[in-house]
Amino acid sequence: MMAEIPAEYITRASAALCGALSKGKMGDVSMIFWGLMLAAAAAGPEKEVLEQVNVHRRAAGLSELVWNAGAAEEARRHCGRVLAGLAAEPHEGFALRAARLRREEGAKQVGENVFVQENGAFRAARALEAWLASESHRRTLEGPYDQSGVGVVIRGRRACAAQIFLGR
């Protein structure tokens, strides 16, 4: 089954496809198509992390988190930097990400959990287990937030999952 492609990707890709087709640039059309396929593949693990976190929150008597595309994009970008070795530690740059999300998404509170896996296939359950085993990550996961975005980036046998929480 194909994963859901976020609406903002479809909108951007549609505009890009129309432009490329009108100019007869089939190479661009091919690149856009494969970009959509990669976005669909990434959306599956990201939505799975959110769903598992929401299962935990429901069991704890907390409200579910609603998907926030801006936070997900920020989380994806951060995971890409972590796996590329551009961040010295998993939460490096959090203050800047939080400030951006306060400004762009209107969040009053921002929290973040990051999971880095060095070997093996990425599984959302592993990220959740690691976060629940850490008191500070558990507090964030169970915090007073109502929206969240998840970014998952996989490169070879390494994976990074970041979940950004927003409170309004």
CORJOSUL-V746291 format. One record per residue. PSI is psi as a letter, one per 40 degrees, with the letter a starting at -180 (NA if undefined). Layout:
BEGIN
psi:PSI
psi:PSI
END
This chain:
BEGIN
psi:h
psi:h
psi:i
psi:h
psi:h
psi:i
psi:d
psi:d
psi:d
psi:d
psi:d
psi:d
psi:d
psi:d
psi:d
psi:d
psi:d
psi:d
psi:d
psi:d
psi:d
psi:d
psi:e
psi:f
psi:g
psi:d
psi:d
psi:d
psi:d
psi:d
psi:d
psi:d
psi:d
psi:d
psi:d
psi:d
psi:d
psi:d
psi:d
psi:d
psi:d
psi:d
psi:d
psi:d
psi:d
psi:d
psi:d
psi:d
psi:d
psi:d
psi:d
psi:d
psi:d
psi:d
psi:d
psi:d
psi:d
psi:d
psi:d
psi:e
psi:f
psi:i
psi:i
psi:i
psi:h
psi:i
psi:h
psi:h
psi:d
psi:d
psi:d
psi:d
psi:d
psi:d
psi:d
psi:d
psi:d
psi:d
psi:d
psi:d
psi:d
psi:d
psi:d
psi:e
psi:e
psi:e
psi:h
psi:d
psi:i
psi:d
psi:e
psi:h
psi:e
psi:d
psi:d
psi:d
psi:d
psi:d
psi:d
psi:d
psi:d
psi:d
psi:d
psi:d
psi:e
psi:f
psi:i
psi:d
psi:i
psi:h
psi:i
psi:h
psi:h
psi:h
psi:h
psi:h
psi:h
psi:d
psi:i
psi:i
psi:h
psi:h
psi:h
psi:d
psi:d
psi:d
psi:d
psi:d
psi:d
psi:d
psi:d
psi:d
psi:e
psi:h
psi:d
psi:d
psi:d
psi:d
psi:d
psi:d
psi:d
psi:e
psi:i
psi:f
psi:i
psi:e
psi:i
psi:i
psi:i
psi:h
psi:h
psi:h
psi:h
psi:h
psi:h
psi:b
psi:e
psi:i
psi:i
psi:h
psi:h
psi:h
psi:h
psi:h
psi:h
psi:h
psi:h
psi:NA
END
